[in-house]
Amino acid sequence: MYETAPVSLITLAAGGYSSDGAQSILDVEPKSLTQTSAFYTGNSDLIKELESEIASSN
């Protein structure tokens, strides 16, 4: 999480979006120092579409 949060902040500032597949990386509350997470970053519309696809497959 300590690696994904800064990249997510930069991506957000550039108009993009970062997700763990279900929510914004910036909304994830870390439970430990070494917590890992899936990480998708890029175009806002495409990442939100990816979240929808992941949600519908579960």
C-alpha positions as CSV (number, residue, x, y, z in Angstrom):
1,M,0.0,0.0,0.0
2,Y,2.9,2.4,0.7
3,E,3.8,2.1,-3.0
4,T,0.3,2.3,-4.6
5,A,-1.0,5.3,-2.6
6,P,1.6,7.8,-4.0
7,V,1.2,6.6,-7.5
8,S,-2.6,6.8,-7.1
9,L,-2.4,10.4,-5.9
10,I,-0.3,11.4,-8.9
11,T,-2.7,9.5,-11.3
12,L,-5.7,11.3,-9.7
13,A,-4.0,14.7,-10.1
14,A,-3.4,13.9,-13.8
15,G,-7.1,13.1,-14.3
16,G,-6.8,9.3,-14.0
17,Y,-8.0,6.7,-11.5
18,S,-6.5,3.9,-9.5
19,S,-8.4,0.9,-8.1
20,D,-7.9,-2.4,-6.3
21,G,-10.7,-3.8,-8.5
22,A,-13.5,-2.7,-6.2
23,Q,-12.7,0.8,-4.9
24,S,-10.2,3.6,-5.2
25,I,-6.8,2.7,-3.8
26,L,-7.0,6.0,-1.9
27,D,-10.1,4.7,0.0
28,V,-8.4,1.5,1.2
29,E,-7.6,1.5,4.9
30,P,-4.3,-0.5,5.4
31,K,-4.5,-3.0,8.2
32,S,-0.7,-3.7,8.3
33,L,2.5,-2.2,7.1
34,T,3.1,-5.0,4.6
35,Q,-0.5,-5.2,3.2
36,T,-0.7,-6.0,-0.5
37,S,-3.4,-5.2,-2.9
38,A,-4.3,-5.6,-6.6
39,F,-3.5,-2.3,-8.4
40,Y,-5.0,-1.0,-11.6
41,T,-4.2,2.5,-12.7
42,G,-4.9,4.6,-15.8
43,N,-7.7,6.2,-17.7
44,S,-10.6,6.9,-15.4
45,D,-13.3,5.5,-17.6
46,L,-11.4,2.4,-18.4
47,I,-10.6,1.6,-14.8
48,K,-14.2,2.2,-13.7
49,E,-15.3,-0.2,-16.6
50,L,-12.8,-2.7,-15.2
51,E,-14.3,-2.4,-11.7
52,S,-17.8,-3.1,-13.2
53,E,-16.5,-6.2,-15.1
54,I,-14.8,-7.5,-12.0
55,A,-18.0,-6.9,-9.9
56,S,-20.2,-8.7,-12.4
57,S,-17.9,-11.7,-12.6
58,N,-18.1,-12.3,-8.9
